[in-house]
Each structure stands twice: as C-alpha cells, then as structure tokens.
Amino acid sequence: MATRAKRRAPGPPEPREPDGEERDSASEQGDSASEEDEINEEVNVEFEAHSISDNDYDGIKKLLQQLFLKAPVNTAELTDILIQQNHIGSVIKQAEVQEESGGGGDDDDEDEVFGFISLLNLTERKGTQCAEQIKELILSLCEKNCEQSVVEQLDKLLNDTTKPVGFLLNERFINVPPQIALPMHQQLQKELAETQRTNKPCGKCYYYLLISKTFTETAKRSSKKREESRQQKEELMFANAEEEFFYEKALLKFSYSVQEESDTCLGGRWSFDDVPMKPLRTVMLIPSDRMNAIMDKLKEYLSV
C-alpha cells in the first residue's frame, strides 16, 4: 500500500512550542522570513507499508517512547515482542525513489520508520513485564481520573482471562497523512483474522485498548476540572485524527495530562494560532464487535 503526502522540508515537522519569554524579534526577523520560506516548501513524499522486521527496532521503540513518555513501561521488551510476532503489524516507510541524477539514496532514510501499527494481546502476554506495567499504568491513571465504579469495571475487564484484551498500537509522526491509517487498519484486521484461523499468538480479542495522543485548549481544560464526557469530547483534538472514531465507539474512556512528563515537542506544550494547548493521553476500551462500524467510518472519511 502507498500514500502520497506533502511534508515540510527538509525534515519531519514539529509543532510550535510557546516560549516562556518573547524571542529577540529585532535580531531574528530577517532570518525568520527566509526560514519560513524554507519550512513552507512542499516536498512530495510517498509512504508505503512493510512487514515489521529486526531493522525496525530503533524506529518502533522511539515511537513507543513518544507515546509513553516517562511512564514506567519497558518499551525495549515491548518492541522485541512486536518484532517477534511479525505475522501481524506493519511499519510505514518512505517509498523508494529513483533519483534522476542516478545517485543512490540514503540507506538510513529508506529504513526510517515513520509509523507503525500492531497489537499486543495483554491476556496472552500476562506475566511479561511490559504487559503488566501497561495494565498497572492504565488502572492507576483510571483511579486518579475516574469514578470508583469505572475503575472496578476496567479492572474486571483487564483481568478477565476468558475475554482477551488487545492493546492496539497505532503510532506515527505528525507529518504522515491520516489517509494511510485506513489500509493499515484494514491490513491489521485481516492479519488478526488469520491468526485466529491458524491459532497463532495474538488471536481473538474481545476488547481493544487504545492510548491516543490528544490535546485541548489550556484555558478550557483548567476552568473545568470535572467536565461532562460530551463537553470533553468536543474539546479533545487527536494527533491521529482517525482515532476520534474509536473514541466515539469506546465503552470506557478517560484522559490524563502529560504536561509535566515530556521534554519533547510532541509531549510538551503545544500552541496553534497562538492558543496554548495542553497535551493529554486518552485511554479507550473498545468492544471488538464495534470495530466494523469504526472501519466503515474510516472508509467514509479517509478513502482517497
């Protein structure tokens, strides 16, 4: 599968972070004009999906760290498991381009992972450090952000060995277009169906657990600490736009702040059109029988 995108040059773009102090505009105005011209230059890039391999270790781990930030999750072990179970999951890489000059491409660029999709069956992987850490993390955050009845319900679902829970991982850099999410999710669903048919690891899941990178306007979030779920949904913005459809179908959902955890732009303070943004993570638990409806939504909005 392949998709064409326009990305900023010369490298992956980053959201603008607000500075605590105003920069010295007098000394930098001249440079900013030329820099903006360069940033706004559009480069056509094609992305394509590949099976996960050992060469993708560093790229996958980096994206996992971007998701978990400083949370106590063994991302090295998690990456190893995702690579070992390479009968499911895909990585997004830049498609090979034939240079007109005849020169060879940069091998490092060709192997760079721009995103990936996979699934960790938390029930099957019970006892592994990363699986236990993920469950502990989600439950502890649920206790801090939800009513006790929700905590008890989530704890019961995560520990019910008769109804496996799959941790759905769908991570990519912000310059990769959301259109690629449709074929990636379609392929993953096909692979999961095949694992059930052939009785391979990571088979049947009754629920999908998803942690989505989200953000909201700081002023709105701080003014109402306990907002109704409907208001929260309207305020939430998703780094992966398609994950809003998962949110709409979730049985359980809650958000928590990662403002103090990140020292990177992808988890720090965001600003769009001079509106300060607060970075969050949004946890969702989606029954597997709602996936078809979600896939239909993806087809409706992401088909090209």
PAPA-458594 format. One record per residue: residue number from 1; residue in three letters; x, y, z of N, C-alpha, C in turn. Coordinates in steps of 0.05 Angstrom, whole numbers, padded with zeros to 5 digits. Layout:
N
SITE  seq  type     n_u     n_v     n_w    ca_u    ca_v    ca_w     c_u     c_v     c_w
SITE  NUM   Ala       X       Y       Z       X       Y       Z       X       Y       Z
...
% end
This chain:
304
SITE  seq  type     n_u     n_v     n_w    ca_u    ca_v    ca_w     c_u     c_v     c_w
SITE    1   Met   00017  -00024   00000   00000   00000   00000   00018   00025   00000
SITE    2   Ala   00008   00046  -00011   00024   00071  -00012   00006   00094  -00011
SITE    3   Thr   00016   00116   00000   00001   00141   00000   00019   00164  -00004
SITE    4   Arg   00009   00184  -00017   00026   00208  -00023   00020   00230  -00003
SITE    5   Ala   00040   00243   00005   00036   00264   00025   00055   00287   00018
SITE    6   Lys   00048   00310   00029   00066   00333   00028   00076   00338   00056
SITE    7   Arg   00102   00339   00058   00113   00344   00085   00132   00368   00083
SITE    8   Arg   00137   00380   00106   00154   00403   00107   00183   00395   00101
SITE    9   Ala   00197   00413   00089   00225   00407   00083   00242   00423   00104
SITE   10   Pro   00266   00413   00110   00279   00390   00099   00274   00364   00114
SITE   11   Gly   00260   00365   00137   00256   00341   00152   00228   00340   00165
SITE   12   Pro   00223   00320   00183   00196   00318   00195   00190   00344   00211
SITE   13   Pro   00166   00355   00207   00159   00380   00221   00152   00375   00250
SITE   14   Glu   00153   00396   00265   00147   00395   00293   00127   00417   00300
SITE   15   Pro   00108   00411   00319   00090   00432   00327   00105   00454   00342
SITE   16   Arg   00095   00478   00340   00109   00501   00352   00104   00502   00382
SITE   17   Glu   00125   00504   00397   00123   00505   00426   00125   00534   00435
SITE   18   Pro   00107   00543   00453   00108   00571   00462   00132   00574   00481
SITE   19   Asp   00146   00596   00479   00169   00602   00496   00159   00617   00520
SITE   20   Gly   00173   00614   00542   00166   00629   00566   00172   00658   00563
SITE   21   Glu   00192   00665   00546   00198   00693   00541   00196   00699   00511
SITE   22   Glu   00190   00724   00504   00190   00731   00476   00218   00731   00465
SITE   23   Arg   00221   00720   00441   00248   00720   00430   00256   00748   00420
SITE   24   Asp   00281   00752   00416   00291   00778   00408   00284   00782   00379
SITE   25   Ser   00260   00794   00374   00250   00795   00347   00267   00813   00329
SITE   26   Ala   00279   00833   00340   00295   00852   00324   00318   00838   00310
SITE   27   Ser   00331   00819   00324   00354   00805   00313   00347   00782   00296
SITE   28   Glu   00322   00772   00298   00314   00747   00284   00294   00751   00261
SITE   29   Gln   00283   00775   00259   00262   00779   00238   00273   00774   00211
SITE   30   Gly   00297   00782   00206   00309   00779   00179   00312   00749   00172
SITE   31   Asp   00321   00733   00192   00325   00705   00187   00299   00690   00185
SITE   32   Ser   00279   00699   00200   00254   00683   00201   00240   00683   00174
SITE   33   Ala   00242   00704   00159   00229   00704   00133   00240   00682   00115
SITE   34   Ser   00267   00680   00113   00279   00660   00096   00274   00632   00107
SITE   35   Glu   00274   00630   00134   00269   00604   00146   00240   00595   00140
SITE   36   Glu   00221   00614   00141   00194   00607   00136   00190   00598   00107
SITE   37   Asp   00204   00611   00089   00203   00603   00061   00212   00574   00058
SITE   38   Glu   00233   00567   00073   00244   00540   00071   00224   00520   00084
SITE   39   Ile   00212   00528   00107   00194   00510   00121   00169   00505   00104
SITE   40   Asn   00160   00525   00090   00135   00523   00075   00140   00510   00048
SITE   41   Glu   00165   00503   00041   00170   00489   00016   00157   00461   00018
SITE   42   Glu   00143   00454  -00002   00129   00428  -00002   00144   00407  -00017
SITE   43   Val   00147   00384  -00004   00161   00361  -00016   00141   00338  -00019
SITE   44   Asn   00138   00328  -00043   00121   00305  -00046   00135   00279  -00037
SITE   45   Val   00122   00265  -00019   00133   00241  -00008   00113   00219  -00009
SITE   46   Glu   00121   00195  -00017   00104   00172  -00017   00112   00153   00006
SITE   47   Phe   00092   00145   00021   00096   00126   00043   00084   00099   00035
SITE   48   Glu   00097   00077   00044   00086   00051   00039   00091   00034   00064
SITE   49   Ala   00075   00012   00066   00076  -00005   00089   00093  -00030   00084
SITE   50   His   00107  -00039   00105   00123  -00063   00103   00118  -00080   00128
SITE   51   Ser   00124  -00105   00126   00123  -00122   00150   00144  -00114   00170
SITE   52   Ile   00138  -00117   00195   00157  -00110   00216   00181  -00129   00216
SITE   53   Ser   00205  -00117   00218   00230  -00134   00218   00249  -00124   00240
SITE   54   Asp   00271  -00139   00244   00290  -00131   00264   00302  -00103   00259
SITE   55   Asn   00304  -00095   00234   00315  -00069   00228   00298  -00046   00238
SITE   56   Asp   00273  -00052   00246   00255  -00031   00254   00256  -00026   00284
SITE   57   Tyr   00274  -00039   00298   00274  -00038   00327   00276  -00009   00337
SITE   58   Asp   00296   00006   00328   00300   00033   00338   00277   00052   00332
SITE   59   Gly   00266   00049   00308   00244   00066   00300   00218   00061   00316
SITE   60   Ile   00212   00035   00320   00188   00028   00336   00192   00037   00365
SITE   61   Lys   00215   00032   00376   00220   00040   00404   00217   00070   00408
SITE   62   Lys   00227   00085   00389   00225   00114   00390   00196   00123   00391
SITE   63   Leu   00180   00111   00374   00152   00119   00373   00137   00110   00399
SITE   64   Leu   00145   00088   00410   00133   00079   00435   00140   00098   00458
SITE   65   Gln   00165   00107   00458   00174   00126   00478   00159   00153   00475
SITE   66   Gln   00152   00160   00451   00137   00184   00445   00109   00182   00457
SITE   67   Leu   00098   00157   00457   00072   00152   00468   00072   00152   00499
SITE   68   Phe   00091   00136   00510   00091   00132   00539   00105   00154   00555
SITE   69   Leu   00123   00169   00541   00139   00190   00554   00154   00178   00578
SITE   70   Lys   00148   00188   00602   00163   00179   00626   00149   00157   00642
SITE   71   Ala   00128   00147   00631   00113   00125   00644   00130   00101   00647
SITE   72   Pro   00128   00086   00669   00145   00062   00674   00136   00038   00658
SITE   73   Val   00142   00038   00632   00136   00016   00614   00161   00008   00600
SITE   74   Asn   00167  -00018   00600   00191  -00028   00587   00187  -00029   00557
SITE   75   Thr   00194  -00006   00544   00190  -00004   00515   00209  -00022   00499
SITE   76   Ala   00232  -00028   00511   00250  -00046   00497   00238  -00074   00495
SITE   77   Glu   00227  -00085   00516   00214  -00111   00516   00190  -00110   00497
SITE   78   Leu   00174  -00089   00499   00151  -00087   00482   00158  -00087   00453
SITE   79   Thr   00179  -00072   00446   00189  -00072   00418   00198  -00100   00409
SITE   80   Asp   00212  -00114   00426   00221  -00141   00419   00197  -00159   00414
SITE   81   Ile   00176  -00157   00430   00153  -00174   00426   00139  -00168   00399
SITE   82   Leu   00136  -00142   00393   00123  -00134   00368   00139  -00145   00344
SITE   83   Ile   00165  -00145   00346   00182  -00155   00324   00180  -00186   00322
SITE   84   Gln   00179  -00199   00345   00178  -00228   00345   00151  -00238   00333
SITE   85   Gln   00130  -00224   00338   00104  -00232   00327   00098  -00217   00301
SITE   86   Asn   00117  -00219   00283   00116  -00203   00258   00095  -00214   00238
SITE   87   His   00080  -00234   00246   00058  -00243   00229   00035  -00223   00230
SITE   88   Ile   00036  -00204   00249   00017  -00182   00248   00032  -00156   00251
SITE   89   Gly   00020  -00135   00241   00032  -00108   00244   00047  -00100   00219
SITE   90   Ser   00050  -00073   00216   00064  -00061   00193   00078  -00036   00203
SITE   91   Val   00099  -00030   00188   00113  -00004   00192   00110   00013   00167
SITE   92   Ile   00110   00039   00171   00108   00059   00149   00136   00069   00143
SITE   93   Lys   00143   00067   00118   00169   00077   00109   00166   00093   00084
SITE   94   Gln   00186   00109   00079   00185   00125   00054   00189   00106   00030
SITE   95   Ala   00173   00109   00010   00176   00093  -00014   00202   00099  -00028
SITE   96   Glu   00214   00079  -00040   00239   00083  -00054   00235   00101  -00078
SITE   97   Val   00253   00120  -00081   00251   00140  -00103   00275   00137  -00121
SITE   98   Gln   00271   00136  -00147   00293   00135  -00166   00302   00163  -00171
SITE   99   Glu   00327   00169  -00163   00338   00195  -00167   00344   00200  -00197
SITE  100   Glu   00336   00223  -00207   00342   00229  -00235   00372   00230  -00240
SITE  101   Ser   00387   00239  -00221   00416   00241  -00225   00429   00214  -00225
SITE  102   Gly   00414   00193  -00217   00426   00166  -00217   00441   00160  -00192
SITE  103   Gly   00442   00179  -00173   00456   00174  -00148   00440   00156  -00130
SITE  104   Gly   00453   00142  -00113   00440   00124  -00094   00426   00139  -00072
SITE  105   Gly   00405   00128  -00061   00391   00141  -00039   00405   00136  -00013
SITE  106   Asp   00396   00150   00007   00407   00147   00034   00395   00122   00047
SITE  107   Asp   00411   00102   00053   00400   00078   00065   00386   00083   00091
SITE  108   Asp   00397   00102   00107   00385   00109   00133   00357   00120   00129
SITE  109   Asp   00354   00137   00108   00327   00148   00103   00308   00126   00094
SITE  110   Glu   00317   00107   00078   00300   00086   00069   00290   00068   00091
SITE  111   Asp   00306   00065   00112   00299   00048   00135   00285   00063   00157
SITE  112   Glu   00282   00089   00155   00270   00104   00176   00240   00097   00179
SITE  113   Val   00232   00092   00204   00204   00084   00209   00189   00110   00215
SITE  114   Phe   00169   00116   00198   00152   00139   00202   00127   00133   00218
SITE  115   Gly   00121   00108   00222   00098   00099   00238   00096   00069   00238
SITE  116   Phe   00078   00059   00255   00074   00030   00255   00046   00024   00267
SITE  117   Ile   00036   00001   00262   00011  -00009   00274   00016  -00038   00282
SITE  118   Ser   00007  -00045   00306   00009  -00073   00315  -00010  -00076   00339
SITE  119   Leu  -00008  -00099   00351  -00026  -00105   00374  -00011  -00123   00393
SITE  120   Leu  -00014  -00117   00419  -00003  -00134   00440  -00027  -00146   00455
SITE  121   Asn  -00029  -00172   00454  -00051  -00185   00469  -00043  -00186   00498
SITE  122   Leu  -00055  -00169   00514  -00047  -00166   00542  -00054  -00192   00558
SITE  123   Thr  -00074  -00206   00549  -00082  -00231   00563  -00063  -00253   00557
SITE  124   Glu  -00055  -00256   00532  -00036  -00277   00525  -00008  -00271   00537
SITE  125   Arg  -00002  -00245   00538   00025  -00237   00548   00025  -00232   00578
SITE  126   Lys   00005  -00242   00591   00004  -00238   00620   00029  -00250   00633
SITE  127   Gly   00042  -00235   00651   00066  -00243   00663   00091  -00230   00652
SITE  128   Thr   00090  -00220   00627   00112  -00205   00617   00112  -00178   00629
SITE  129   Gln   00136  -00167   00633   00138  -00142   00648   00122  -00119   00634
SITE  130   Cys   00125  -00116   00608   00112  -00094   00594   00082  -00096   00595
SITE  131   Ala   00071  -00120   00592   00042  -00123   00594   00031  -00117   00621
SITE  132   Glu   00045  -00126   00642   00036  -00120   00669   00039  -00090   00675
SITE  133   Gln   00060  -00077   00665   00064  -00049   00670   00043  -00032   00656
SITE  134   Ile   00035  -00040   00632   00014  -00026   00618  -00012  -00027   00633
SITE  135   Lys  -00020  -00051   00642  -00045  -00054   00658  -00044  -00038   00684
SITE  136   Glu  -00021  -00039   00698  -00018  -00024   00723  -00020   00006   00717
SITE  137   Leu  -00007   00015   00696  -00008   00043   00689  -00036   00053   00683
SITE  138   Ile  -00051   00038   00667  -00078   00046   00659  -00096   00046   00684
SITE  139   Leu  -00094   00026   00701  -00111   00025   00724  -00105   00047   00744
SITE  140   Ser  -00079   00053   00748  -00072   00075   00767  -00081   00102   00757
SITE  141   Leu  -00080   00106   00730  -00089   00131   00719  -00119   00133   00720
SITE  142   Cys  -00132   00110   00717  -00161   00109   00718  -00170   00117   00747
SITE  143   Glu  -00156   00107   00767  -00163   00114   00794  -00161   00144   00800
SITE  144   Lys  -00142   00157   00787  -00138   00186   00791  -00158   00203   00775
SITE  145   Asn  -00170   00192   00754  -00186   00208   00736  -00215   00199   00733
SITE  146   Cys  -00223   00177   00746  -00250   00166   00742  -00263   00159   00769
SITE  147   Glu  -00289   00155   00767  -00304   00146   00790  -00296   00117   00796
SITE  148   Gln  -00301   00109   00821  -00293   00082   00831  -00307   00061   00815
SITE  149   Ser  -00331   00065   00806  -00346   00045   00791  -00333   00039   00764
SITE  150   Val  -00321   00060   00752  -00307   00057   00727  -00281   00042   00731
SITE  151   Val  -00267   00048   00753  -00242   00034   00760  -00248   00004   00763
SITE  152   Glu  -00269  -00002   00777  -00275  -00031   00782  -00283  -00045   00757
SITE  153   Gln  -00297  -00031   00739  -00305  -00043   00714  -00280  -00048   00696
SITE  154   Leu  -00262  -00029   00695  -00238  -00032   00679  -00220  -00054   00690
SITE  155   Asp  -00217  -00055   00716  -00201  -00075   00728  -00212  -00103   00722
SITE  156   Lys  -00238  -00106   00723  -00250  -00132   00717  -00246  -00140   00688
SITE  157   Leu  -00249  -00121   00670  -00245  -00127   00641  -00216  -00134   00634
SITE  158   Leu  -00197  -00119   00646  -00169  -00124   00640  -00159  -00151   00652
SITE  159   Asn  -00173  -00161   00672  -00163  -00186   00685  -00181  -00210   00680
SITE  160   Asp  -00200  -00207   00662  -00217  -00229   00654  -00204  -00246   00632
SITE  161   Thr  -00192  -00268   00640  -00176  -00285   00621  -00194  -00298   00600
SITE  162   Thr  -00220  -00299   00604  -00238  -00311   00584  -00244  -00292   00561
SITE  163   Lys  -00238  -00266   00565  -00244  -00247   00544  -00219  -00229   00540
SITE  164   Pro  -00200  -00239   00523  -00175  -00225   00519  -00177  -00196   00511
SITE  165   Val  -00159  -00180   00520  -00157  -00152   00513  -00132  -00147   00497
SITE  166   Gly  -00135  -00135   00473  -00112  -00129   00456  -00105  -00099   00458
SITE  167   Phe  -00080  -00093   00463  -00070  -00066   00465  -00063  -00057   00436
SITE  168   Leu  -00080  -00040   00425  -00076  -00031   00397  -00056  -00008   00396
SITE  169   Leu  -00035  -00011   00381  -00015   00009   00378  -00015   00020   00350
SITE  170   Asn  -00020   00046   00348  -00022   00059   00322  -00007   00086   00324
SITE  171   Glu   00019   00085   00319   00036   00109   00323   00049   00118   00297
SITE  172   Arg   00051   00144   00294   00064   00155   00270   00073   00183   00276
SITE  173   Phe   00091   00193   00259   00099   00221   00261   00076   00239   00250
SITE  174   Ile   00076   00264   00259   00053   00281   00252   00053   00289   00223
SITE  175   Asn   00075   00285   00209   00075   00293   00180   00065   00270   00162
SITE  176   Val   00057   00248   00173   00046   00226   00157   00016   00230   00156
SITE  177   Pro   00005   00230   00132  -00024   00237   00129  -00042   00215   00141
SITE  178   Pro  -00066   00223   00151  -00084   00204   00163  -00095   00183   00143
SITE  179   Gln  -00094   00190   00117  -00104   00171   00097  -00091   00144   00098
SITE  180   Ile  -00066   00143   00108  -00052   00117   00108  -00063   00099   00131
SITE  181   Ala  -00078   00111   00149  -00089   00095   00171  -00109   00075   00161
SITE  182   Leu  -00124   00081   00141  -00145   00063   00131  -00133   00036   00122
SITE  183   Pro  -00114   00036   00102  -00103   00010   00094  -00087  -00004   00116
SITE  184   Met  -00075   00012   00135  -00060   00000   00157  -00080  -00016   00175
SITE  185   His  -00102  -00003   00182  -00121  -00016   00200  -00135  -00040   00185
SITE  186   Gln  -00140  -00037   00160  -00153  -00059   00145  -00134  -00083   00144
SITE  187   Gln  -00108  -00078   00139  -00089  -00100   00138  -00086  -00113   00165
SITE  188   Leu  -00086  -00097   00187  -00084  -00109   00213  -00108  -00127   00220
SITE  189   Gln  -00132  -00118   00213  -00155  -00134   00218  -00154  -00161   00202
SITE  190   Lys  -00144  -00160   00178  -00141  -00184   00162  -00121  -00203   00176
SITE  191   Glu  -00099  -00192   00185  -00079  -00208   00198  -00089  -00220   00224
SITE  192   Leu  -00105  -00205   00239  -00116  -00216   00264  -00135  -00238   00259
SITE  193   Ala  -00151  -00235   00237  -00170  -00256   00230  -00155  -00282   00222
SITE  194   Glu  -00132  -00278   00208  -00116  -00301   00200  -00103  -00315   00224
SITE  195   Thr  -00095  -00299   00244  -00083  -00311   00268  -00103  -00328   00283
SITE  196   Gln  -00128  -00319   00283  -00150  -00335   00295  -00154  -00361   00280
SITE  197   Arg  -00154  -00359   00254  -00158  -00383   00237  -00136  -00404   00240
SITE  198   Thr  -00112  -00394   00242  -00088  -00412   00244  -00079  -00417   00273
SITE  199   Asn  -00093  -00405   00292  -00087  -00408   00320  -00059  -00399   00327
SITE  200   Lys  -00051  -00376   00316  -00025  -00364   00322  -00029  -00345   00346
SITE  201   Pro  -00006  -00337   00358  -00008  -00317   00380  -00021  -00291   00371
SITE  202   Cys  -00034  -00278   00390  -00047  -00252   00385  -00073  -00256   00370
SITE  203   Gly  -00087  -00277   00376  -00112  -00283   00362  -00136  -00267   00372
SITE  204   Lys  -00157  -00281   00380  -00182  -00268   00386  -00180  -00248   00409
SITE  205   Cys  -00191  -00225   00404  -00193  -00204   00425  -00223  -00196   00428
SITE  206   Tyr  -00232  -00193   00452  -00259  -00184   00457  -00260  -00154   00460
SITE  207   Tyr  -00237  -00143   00468  -00235  -00114   00472  -00209  -00104   00461
SITE  208   Tyr  -00209  -00079   00452  -00184  -00066   00443  -00179  -00042   00462
SITE  209   Leu  -00155  -00041   00473  -00146  -00019   00489  -00129   00000   00472
SITE  210   Leu  -00135   00025   00474  -00120   00045   00457  -00113   00069   00475
SITE  211   Ile  -00088   00078   00472  -00080   00103   00484  -00074   00123   00462
SITE  212   Ser  -00089   00144   00461  -00087   00163   00439  -00074   00189   00449
SITE  213   Lys  -00057   00200   00432  -00045   00226   00438  -00066   00248   00431
SITE  214   Thr  -00074   00263   00451  -00094   00283   00447  -00085   00309   00460
SITE  215   Phe  -00099   00331   00455  -00093   00356   00468  -00118   00373   00468
SITE  216   Thr  -00118   00393   00485  -00141   00410   00487  -00132   00438   00495
SITE  217   Glu  -00149   00458   00491  -00142   00485   00498  -00138   00488   00528
SITE  218   Thr  -00116   00499   00536  -00109   00500   00565  -00130   00515   00581
SITE  219   Ala  -00140   00537   00571  -00159   00553   00586  -00184   00538   00592
SITE  220   Lys  -00194   00524   00572  -00219   00509   00575  -00215   00486   00595
SITE  221   Arg  -00192   00473   00592  -00188   00449   00609  -00185   00457   00638
SITE  222   Ser  -00170   00479   00643  -00165   00487   00671  -00189   00499   00685
SITE  223   Ser  -00207   00510   00670  -00230   00523   00682  -00251   00503   00692
SITE  224   Lys  -00251   00479   00681  -00270   00459   00690  -00255   00432   00693
SITE  225   Lys  -00249   00426   00717  -00233   00401   00721  -00250   00376   00717
SITE  226   Arg  -00276   00378   00723  -00293   00355   00721  -00315   00361   00700
SITE  227   Glu  -00307   00359   00675  -00326   00364   00654  -00342   00339   00646
SITE  228   Glu  -00365   00343   00636  -00380   00320   00626  -00367   00309   00601
SITE  229   Ser  -00371   00283   00597  -00357   00269   00575  -00364   00282   00548
SITE  230   Arg  -00388   00292   00545  -00396   00304   00519  -00380   00329   00514
SITE  231   Gln  -00376   00346   00535  -00361   00370   00532  -00332   00364   00526
SITE  232   Gln  -00322   00343   00540  -00294   00335   00537  -00289   00326   00508
SITE  233   Lys  -00307   00311   00498  -00305   00301   00471  -00303   00324   00451
SITE  234   Glu  -00319   00344   00455  -00319   00367   00437  -00293   00382   00438
SITE  235   Glu  -00280   00382   00461  -00255   00397   00465  -00231   00382   00456
SITE  236   Leu  -00232   00355   00458  -00208   00339   00451  -00201   00341   00422
SITE  237   Met  -00175   00344   00416  -00165   00342   00389  -00145   00319   00389
SITE  238   Phe  -00145   00304   00367  -00130   00280   00365  -00106   00283   00347
SITE  239   Ala  -00082   00275   00356  -00058   00276   00339  -00062   00258   00315
SITE  240   Asn  -00073   00234   00319  -00082   00216   00298  -00111   00221   00294
SITE  241   Ala  -00119   00236   00273  -00146   00246   00271  -00167   00223   00271
SITE  242   Glu  -00160   00200   00259  -00179   00178   00256  -00186   00166   00283
SITE  243   Glu  -00171   00171   00304  -00176   00158   00329  -00201   00170   00343
SITE  244   Glu  -00211   00192   00333  -00236   00203   00343  -00259   00183   00339
SITE  245   Phe  -00257   00168   00317  -00278   00148   00312  -00278   00125   00332
SITE  246   Phe  -00254   00118   00341  -00251   00098   00362  -00263   00109   00388
SITE  247   Tyr  -00257   00134   00393  -00267   00148   00417  -00298   00147   00419
SITE  248   Glu  -00310   00152   00396  -00339   00152   00395  -00352   00125   00401
SITE  249   Lys  -00337   00104   00396  -00348   00077   00400  -00338   00064   00426
SITE  250   Ala  -00322   00078   00441  -00310   00066   00465  -00330   00061   00487
SITE  251   Leu  -00326   00038   00500  -00343   00031   00523  -00334   00047   00548
SITE  252   Leu  -00308   00049   00551  -00296   00065   00573  -00276   00084   00561
SITE  253   Lys  -00274   00108   00572  -00254   00127   00562  -00249   00149   00583
SITE  254   Phe  -00224   00157   00584  -00216   00179   00602  -00190   00190   00592
SITE  255   Ser  -00184   00215   00600  -00160   00228   00592  -00143   00236   00616
SITE  256   Tyr  -00117   00238   00612  -00100   00248   00634  -00078   00265   00622
SITE  257   Ser  -00068   00284   00637  -00049   00303   00628  -00020   00291   00628
SITE  258   Val  -00005   00299   00607   00024   00291   00607   00041   00317   00605
SITE  259   Gln   00030   00339   00613   00043   00365   00612   00070   00365   00626
SITE  260   Glu   00071   00352   00649   00096   00352   00665   00115   00330   00659
SITE  261   Glu   00107   00312   00641   00124   00288   00636   00143   00291   00612
SITE  262   Ser   00137   00310   00595   00152   00310   00569   00172   00332   00568
SITE  263   Asp   00195   00324   00556   00215   00345   00549   00219   00345   00519
SITE  264   Thr   00199   00336   00504   00200   00337   00475   00176   00353   00465
SITE  265   Cys   00178   00362   00441   00156   00379   00430   00131   00363   00427
SITE  266   Leu   00133   00336   00422   00109   00321   00417   00094   00315   00443
SITE  267   Gly   00106   00320   00465   00091   00316   00490   00090   00341   00507
SITE  268   Gly   00103   00362   00499   00105   00386   00515   00082   00405   00510
SITE  269   Arg   00086   00430   00512   00065   00450   00509   00062   00457   00480
SITE  270   Trp   00038   00453   00470   00032   00458   00442   00019   00485   00440
SITE  271   Ser   00022   00498   00416   00008   00523   00411   00000   00524   00382
SITE  272   Phe  -00025   00529   00376  -00035   00532   00349  -00050   00558   00347
SITE  273   Asp  -00043   00575   00328  -00055   00601   00324  -00055   00616   00351
SITE  274   Asp  -00033   00615   00365  -00029   00629   00390  -00047   00620   00412
SITE  275   Val  -00060   00597   00409  -00076   00586   00431  -00060   00564   00445
SITE  276   Pro  -00054   00567   00470  -00038   00546   00484  -00054   00520   00486
SITE  277   Met  -00040   00498   00481  -00053   00472   00482  -00040   00455   00504
SITE  278   Lys  -00057   00440   00516  -00048   00422   00538  -00047   00393   00527
SITE  279   Pro  -00023   00380   00528  -00021   00352   00518  -00033   00332   00537
SITE  280   Leu  -00048   00314   00526  -00061   00293   00542  -00056   00266   00529
SITE  281   Arg  -00063   00245   00544  -00066   00219   00533  -00095   00210   00539
SITE  282   Thr  -00108   00198   00519  -00136   00190   00523  -00137   00160   00520
SITE  283   Val  -00147   00147   00541  -00149   00118   00542  -00177   00109   00534
SITE  284   Met  -00178   00089   00517  -00204   00080   00507  -00204   00049   00508
SITE  285   Leu  -00227   00038   00514  -00231   00009   00513  -00255   00005   00494
SITE  286   Ile  -00250  -00009   00472  -00270  -00012   00451  -00277  -00042   00448
SITE  287   Pro  -00303  -00049   00450  -00310  -00077   00445  -00304  -00084   00416
SITE  288   Ser  -00295  -00108   00412  -00287  -00117   00385  -00310  -00117   00365
SITE  289   Asp  -00335  -00120   00376  -00358  -00121   00357  -00365  -00093   00347
SITE  290   Arg  -00351  -00073   00356  -00356  -00046   00345  -00335  -00038   00325
SITE  291   Met  -00316  -00056   00319  -00294  -00049   00301  -00304  -00046   00272
SITE  292   Asn  -00324  -00062   00264  -00334  -00059   00237  -00346  -00032   00232
SITE  293   Ala  -00360  -00021   00252  -00372   00006   00249  -00350   00027   00248
SITE  294   Ile  -00328   00022   00263  -00306   00041   00262  -00292   00040   00234
SITE  295   Met  -00288   00016   00224  -00276   00013   00198  -00293   00026   00176
SITE  296   Asp  -00319   00024   00179  -00337   00038   00159  -00333   00068   00160
SITE  297   Lys  -00329   00079   00184  -00324   00107   00187  -00298   00115   00174
SITE  298   Leu  -00278   00098   00178  -00251   00104   00167  -00253   00104   00136
SITE  299   Lys  -00268   00085   00125  -00272   00084   00096  -00286   00109   00086
SITE  300   Glu  -00306   00118   00102  -00322   00141   00093  -00305   00167   00092
SITE  301   Tyr  -00288   00170   00112  -00274   00195   00115  -00245   00195   00105
SITE  302   Leu  -00233   00171   00101  -00205   00170   00094  -00200   00158   00067
SITE  303   Ser  -00220   00149   00053  -00216   00138   00026  -00207   00160   00007
SITE  304   Val  -00187   00153  -00010  -00177   00173  -00028  -00181   00164  -00057
% end
